[in-house]
């Protein structure tokens, strides 16, 4: 635990628990609301090819996950950690100009 706390720059064990909860809630929520959003946009395997549907679904889930991660991080009082995490992730995928 100490190694993880040092790497993430956090001070208390309860922060690790909250961070894990935020990751779990965000992933579950993004997955849960993804299909209704696609249905609302009339994006189904019948209207698109199965491959195209899954590409769009994964892209939508990725975008929703990024937004919700910062939101749930803020909601659970860990906005600073998740905002820094988000900036690091966006830099890694080549979107550096949006965070600097």
NUKEKE-945978 format. One record per atom (N, C-alpha, C): x, y, z. Coordinates in nm, 2 decimals, padded with zeros to 4 digits. Layout:
REM NUKEKE-945978
<atom <X Y Z>>;
...
This chain:
REM NUKEKE-945978
<atom <00.08 -00.12 00.00>>;
<atom <00.00 00.00 00.00>>;
<atom <00.09 00.13 00.00>>;
<atom <00.19 00.12 00.07>>;
<atom <00.28 00.24 00.08>>;
<atom <00.34 00.28 -00.06>>;
<atom <00.37 00.18 -00.13>>;
<atom <00.43 00.20 -00.27>>;
<atom <00.32 00.27 -00.36>>;
<atom <00.20 00.22 -00.35>>;
<atom <00.09 00.28 -00.43>>;
<atom <00.06 00.42 -00.38>>;
<atom <00.06 00.44 -00.25>>;
<atom <00.03 00.58 -00.20>>;
<atom <00.14 00.68 -00.25>>;
<atom <00.26 00.63 -00.24>>;
<atom <00.37 00.72 -00.29>>;
<atom <00.36 00.75 -00.44>>;
<atom <00.33 00.64 -00.52>>;
<atom <00.33 00.66 -00.66>>;
<atom <00.21 00.75 -00.70>>;
<atom <00.10 00.74 -00.63>>;
<atom <-00.02 00.82 -00.66>>;
<atom <-00.01 00.96 -00.59>>;
<atom <00.08 00.98 -00.50>>;
<atom <00.09 01.10 -00.43>>;
<atom <-00.03 01.13 -00.33>>;
<atom <-00.07 01.02 -00.26>>;
<atom <-00.18 01.04 -00.17>>;
<atom <-00.13 01.00 -00.03>>;
<atom <-00.20 01.05 00.07>>;
<atom <-00.15 01.04 00.21>>;
<atom <-00.21 00.93 00.30>>;
<atom <-00.34 00.90 00.27>>;
<atom <-00.41 00.81 00.36>>;
<atom <-00.47 00.69 00.29>>;
<atom <-00.48 00.58 00.37>>;
<atom <-00.53 00.46 00.31>>;
<atom <-00.68 00.47 00.26>>;
<atom <-00.75 00.56 00.33>>;
<atom <-00.89 00.57 00.29>>;
<atom <-00.90 00.64 00.16>>;
<atom <-00.81 00.71 00.11>>;
<atom <-00.81 00.77 -00.02>>;
<atom <-00.79 00.66 -00.13>>;
<atom <-00.72 00.56 -00.10>>;
<atom <-00.70 00.45 -00.19>>;
<atom <-00.84 00.38 -00.21>>;
<atom <-00.91 00.36 -00.10>>;
<atom <-01.04 00.29 -00.11>>;
<atom <-01.13 00.38 -00.19>>;
<atom <-01.14 00.51 -00.16>>;
<atom <-01.23 00.60 -00.24>>;
<atom <-01.19 00.60 -00.39>>;
<atom <-01.06 00.60 -00.42>>;
<atom <-01.02 00.60 -00.56>>;
<atom <-01.06 00.47 -00.63>>;
<atom <-01.05 00.35 -00.56>>;
<atom <-01.10 00.23 -00.62>>;
<atom <-01.25 00.23 -00.64>>;
<atom <-01.32 00.29 -00.54>>;
<atom <-01.47 00.30 -00.55>>;
<atom <-01.50 00.39 -00.67>>;
<atom <-01.43 00.50 -00.69>>;
<atom <-01.46 00.59 -00.80>>;
<atom <-01.44 00.51 -00.94>>;
<atom <-01.33 00.44 -00.95>>;
<atom <-01.30 00.36 -01.07>>;
<atom <-01.42 00.26 -01.09>>;
<atom <-01.46 00.19 -00.99>>;
<atom <-01.56 00.09 -01.01>>;
<atom <-01.70 00.16 -01.05>>;
<atom <-01.74 00.26 -00.98>>;
<atom <-01.86 00.33 -01.01>>;
<atom <-01.86 00.39 -01.15>>;
<atom <-01.75 00.45 -01.18>>;
<atom <-01.74 00.51 -01.32>>;
<atom <-01.75 00.41 -01.43>>;
<atom <-01.68 00.30 -01.41>>;
<atom <-01.68 00.19 -01.51>>;
<atom <-01.82 00.13 -01.53>>;
<atom <-01.88 00.10 -01.41>>;
<atom <-02.02 00.04 -01.41>>;
<atom <-02.12 00.14 -01.47>>;
<atom <-02.11 00.26 -01.44>>;
<atom <-02.21 00.36 -01.49>>;
<atom <-02.19 00.38 -01.64>>;
<atom <-02.07 00.40 -01.68>>;
<atom <-02.05 00.42 -01.83>>;
<atom <-02.10 00.30 -01.91>>;
<atom <-02.08 00.18 -01.86>>;
<atom <-02.13 00.06 -01.93>>;
<atom <-02.28 00.05 -01.92>>;
<atom <-02.34 00.09 -01.81>>;
<atom <-02.48 00.08 -01.79>>;
<atom <-02.56 00.18 -01.88>>;
<atom <-02.51 00.30 -01.89>>;
<atom <-02.58 00.40 -01.97>>;
<atom <-02.54 00.41 -02.12>>;
<atom <-02.44 00.33 -02.15>>;
<atom <-02.40 00.33 -02.29>>;
<atom <-02.50 00.28 -02.39>>;
<atom <-02.56 00.17 -02.36>>;
<atom <-02.66 00.11 -02.46>>;
<atom <-02.78 00.20 -02.48>>;
<atom <-02.84 00.25 -02.37>>;
<atom <-02.96 00.34 -02.39>>;
<atom <-02.92 00.47 -02.47>>;
<atom <-02.80 00.52 -02.45>>;
<atom <-02.76 00.64 -02.53>>;
<atom <-02.75 00.60 -02.68>>;
<atom <-02.69 00.48 -02.71>>;
<atom <-02.68 00.44 -02.85>>;
<atom <-02.82 00.41 -02.91>>;
<atom <-02.91 00.35 -02.83>>;
<atom <-03.04 00.33 -02.88>>;
<atom <-03.11 00.46 -02.91>>;
<atom <-03.09 00.56 -02.82>>;
<atom <-03.15 00.69 -02.84>>;
<atom <-03.10 00.75 -02.97>>;
<atom <-02.98 00.73 -03.00>>;
<atom <-02.92 00.78 -03.12>>;
<atom <-02.94 00.69 -03.25>>;
<atom <-03.02 00.59 -03.23>>;
<atom <-03.05 00.49 -03.33>>;
<atom <-02.93 00.42 -03.38>>;
<atom <-02.84 00.39 -03.29>>;
<atom <-02.72 00.32 -03.33>>;
<atom <-02.73 00.18 -03.27>>;
<atom <-02.77 00.09 -03.36>>;
<atom <-02.78 -00.05 -03.32>>;
<atom <-02.71 -00.14 -03.41>>;
<atom <-02.69 -00.27 -03.38>>;
<atom <-02.62 -00.36 -03.47>>;
<atom <-02.70 -00.38 -03.60>>;
<atom <-02.83 -00.35 -03.60>>;
<atom <-02.91 -00.36 -03.72>>;
<atom <-02.90 -00.25 -03.81>>;
<atom <-02.87 -00.13 -03.76>>;
<atom <-02.86 -00.01 -03.84>>;
<atom <-02.72 00.01 -03.89>>;
<atom <-02.62 -00.04 -03.81>>;
<atom <-02.48 -00.04 -03.85>>;
<atom <-02.43 -00.18 -03.86>>;
<atom <-02.32 -00.20 -03.92>>;
<atom <-02.26 -00.34 -03.91>>;
<atom <-02.23 -00.37 -03.77>>;
<atom <-02.22 -00.49 -03.73>>;
<atom <-02.18 -00.53 -03.60>>;
<atom <-02.05 -00.47 -03.56>>;
<atom <-01.95 -00.47 -03.65>>;
<atom <-01.82 -00.41 -03.63>>;
<atom <-01.83 -00.26 -03.60>>;
<atom <-01.91 -00.19 -03.69>>;
<atom <-01.92 -00.05 -03.67>>;
<atom <-01.99 -00.01 -03.54>>;
<atom <-02.09 -00.09 -03.51>>;
<atom <-02.17 -00.07 -03.38>>;
<atom <-02.07 -00.08 -03.26>>;
<atom <-01.99 -00.18 -03.26>>;
<atom <-01.90 -00.20 -03.14>>;
<atom <-01.79 -00.09 -03.14>>;
<atom <-01.74 -00.05 -03.26>>;
<atom <-01.64 00.06 -03.26>>;
<atom <-01.71 00.19 -03.20>>;
<atom <-01.83 00.22 -03.24>>;
<atom <-01.90 00.34 -03.19>>;
<atom <-01.93 00.33 -03.04>>;
<atom <-01.97 00.21 -03.00>>;
<atom <-02.00 00.19 -02.86>>;
<atom <-01.87 00.20 -02.77>>;
<atom <-01.76 00.15 -02.82>>;
<atom <-01.64 00.16 -02.74>>;
<atom <-01.59 00.30 -02.74>>;
<atom <-01.60 00.37 -02.85>>;
<atom <-01.56 00.51 -02.86>>;
<atom <-01.65 00.60 -02.76>>;
<atom <-01.78 00.58 -02.76>>;
<atom <-01.87 00.65 -02.68>>;
<atom <-01.84 00.62 -02.53>>;
<atom <-01.82 00.49 -02.50>>;
<atom <-01.79 00.45 -02.36>>;
<atom <-01.66 00.52 -02.31>>;
<atom <-01.56 00.52 -02.40>>;
<atom <-01.43 00.59 -02.36>>;
<atom <-01.45 00.73 -02.33>>;
<atom <-01.53 00.80 -02.41>>;
<atom <-01.55 00.95 -02.39>>;
<atom <-01.63 00.97 -02.26>>;
<atom <-01.74 00.89 -02.25>>;
<atom <-01.82 00.90 -02.13>>;
<atom <-01.74 00.87 -02.00>>;
<atom <-01.66 00.77 -02.01>>;
<atom <-01.58 00.73 -01.90>>;
<atom <-01.48 00.84 -01.85>>;
<atom <-01.42 00.91 -01.95>>;
<atom <-01.33 01.02 -01.91>>;
<atom <-01.40 01.13 -01.84>>;
<atom <-01.52 01.17 -01.89>>;
<atom <-01.59 01.28 -01.83>>;
<atom <-01.64 01.23 -01.69>>;
<atom <-01.70 01.12 -01.68>>;
<atom <-01.76 01.07 -01.55>>;
<atom <-01.65 01.04 -01.45>>;
<atom <-01.53 01.01 -01.49>>;
<atom <-01.42 00.98 -01.40>>;
<atom <-01.39 01.11 -01.32>>;
<atom <-01.38 01.22 -01.39>>;
<atom <-01.35 01.35 -01.32>>;
<atom <-01.47 01.39 -01.24>>;
<atom <-01.59 01.37 -01.29>>;
<atom <-01.71 01.40 -01.21>>;
<atom <-01.73 01.32 -01.08>>;
<atom <-01.71 01.19 -01.09>>;
<atom <-01.72 01.11 -00.97>>;
<atom <-01.61 01.13 -00.88>>;
<atom <-01.49 01.16 -00.93>>;
<atom <-01.38 01.20 -00.85>>;
<atom <-01.41 01.32 -00.77>>;
<atom <-01.47 01.42 -00.84>>;
<atom <-01.51 01.54 -00.77>>;
<atom <-01.62 01.51 -00.66>>;
<atom <-01.71 01.43 -00.70>>;
<atom <-01.82 01.40 -00.61>>;
<atom <-01.77 01.33 -00.48>>;
<atom <-01.67 01.24 -00.50>>;
<atom <-01.61 01.17 -00.38>>;
<atom <-01.50 01.25 -00.32>>;
<atom <-01.47 01.37 -00.36>>;
<atom <-01.37 01.45 -00.29>>;
<atom <-01.23 01.42 -00.34>>;
<atom <-01.21 01.36 -00.45>>;
<atom <-01.08 01.33 -00.50>>;
<atom <-01.05 01.39 -00.64>>;
<atom <-01.11 01.51 -00.66>>;
<atom <-01.10 01.58 -00.79>>;
<atom <-00.95 01.60 -00.84>>;
<atom <-00.87 01.64 -00.75>>;
<atom <-00.73 01.67 -00.78>>;
<atom <-00.66 01.54 -00.84>>;
<atom <-00.68 01.43 -00.77>>;
<atom <-00.62 01.31 -00.82>>;
<atom <-00.67 01.27 -00.95>>;
<atom <-00.80 01.27 -00.97>>;
<atom <-00.86 01.23 -01.10>>;
<atom <-00.83 01.33 -01.21>>;
<atom <-00.83 01.46 -01.18>>;
<atom <-00.79 01.55 -01.29>>;
<atom <-00.65 01.53 -01.33>>;
<atom <-00.56 01.51 -01.24>>;
<atom <-00.42 01.48 -01.28>>;
<atom <-00.41 01.35 -01.36>>;
<atom <-00.49 01.25 -01.31>>;
<atom <-00.49 01.12 -01.38>>;
<atom <-00.54 01.13 -01.52>>;
<atom <-00.65 01.21 -01.54>>;
<atom <-00.71 01.24 -01.67>>;
<atom <-00.61 01.31 -01.76>>;
<atom <-00.54 01.41 -01.71>>;
<atom <-00.45 01.48 -01.80>>;
<atom <-00.33 01.39 -01.84>>;
<atom <-00.29 01.31 -01.75>>;
<atom <-00.18 01.21 -01.79>>;
<atom <-00.23 01.12 -01.90>>;
<atom <-00.35 01.07 -01.88>>;
<atom <-00.41 00.98 -01.98>>;
<atom <-00.43 01.04 -02.12>>;
<atom <-00.47 01.17 -02.12>>;
<atom <-00.49 01.24 -02.25>>;
<atom <-00.36 01.27 -02.31>>;
<atom <-00.26 01.30 -02.24>>;
<atom <-00.13 01.32 -02.30>>;
<atom <-00.08 01.19 -02.36>>;
<atom <-00.10 01.08 -02.30>>;
<atom <-00.05 00.95 -02.35>>;
<atom <-00.12 00.91 -02.48>>;
<atom <-00.24 00.95 -02.50>>;
<atom <-00.31 00.91 -02.62>>;
<atom <-00.30 01.02 -02.73>>;
<atom <-00.22 01.12 -02.70>>;
<atom <-00.18 01.22 -02.80>>;
<atom <-00.27 01.35 -02.80>>;
<atom <-00.35 01.37 -02.70>>;
<atom <-00.43 01.49 -02.69>>;
<atom <-00.37 01.59 -02.59>>;
<atom <-00.25 01.61 -02.60>>;
<atom <-00.17 01.70 -02.51>>;
<atom <-00.22 01.84 -02.52>>;
<atom <-00.26 01.88 -02.64>>;
<atom <-00.29 02.02 -02.66>>;
<atom <-00.42 02.06 -02.59>>;
<atom <-00.50 01.96 -02.55>>;
<atom <-00.63 01.99 -02.48>>;
<atom <-00.61 02.01 -02.33>>;
<atom <-00.50 01.97 -02.27>>;
<atom <-00.48 01.97 -02.13>>;
<atom <-00.37 02.07 -02.08>>;
<atom <-00.29 02.12 -02.17>>;
<atom <-00.18 02.21 -02.14>>;
<atom <-00.22 02.35 -02.17>>;
